[in-house]
Amino acid sequence: MLVTLFRLLSTLPLFFLHAIGTLGGWLVYLASASYRGKLKDNLFRAGYPAALPQAISESGKSMFELPFIWCAAPQRVLRTATIENWELAQAALDAKTGVIFLTPHLGCFEIIAQAIATKTPLTALYRPPRKAALKPLIEGARGRHNLLLAPANLAGVRTLFKALKKGQAIGLLPDQVPQNGEGIWADFFGRPAYTMTLPAKLQQMSGAPIILSYAERLPFGRGYVIRFVPFDETPGHTPEQRTLAINLAMEKLIARCPAQYIWSYNRYKTPPGVEAPPAVSNPAAPEQQA
């Protein structure tokens, strides 16, 4: 039933889905105290309180655009996207050393893998959804032409490394909270966040360059601008330094359109089995802004 609903919604114009999403975002924000608290806490602590109204709307858009991104014909989806600075990625691909694309939960991150796959084969790290009903939707959307899914386990990591050794591209969401043993605590907007070490390890082992990417959502359903950005941080020598450098790069990317980051994501949770970091106080917390 969910697949059928998504397919029906995918036939609607993008501007209509974004309009519904704006309304839905506000309804959820007003109805759910836990959702409201998490979104405000993360947004305010990161230093973007002025972005709150737009962030509420953009969060709703990110949900209601999924039927279009996942279920509409790939040609129709990609007609809504403009790609900027692809020559940066192409130069890295031409060097045959592999490319590591890192994309945070910013804007319409779901469209980026599809766009890259029109240019070159891409292997993307994939964590199966907790809800079984979503599995056929996500796997069908993310497993399109030239797009290979690598499960978030040891076999998947080997698949990613093999792709890099072949000079191919891989993609990861570096701000996704990993499981116990797969990350370390590193600052993210001034707070300790359990952060995956895999991107830094793959870069160190393969020598492949890191390229950042995000898809900014245009107003009034006019589509997206997919941008590719060089990774300019000094990686450092230790796992902690390399992981922190990636977090810093994500912060700078998010600063380009902070209202479009998914602030409701529980980025600062402590995974099962992981020792919590020391408590950190932040004067920018929502309760102190009131």
Disulfide bonds with the S-S distance in Angstrom:
none
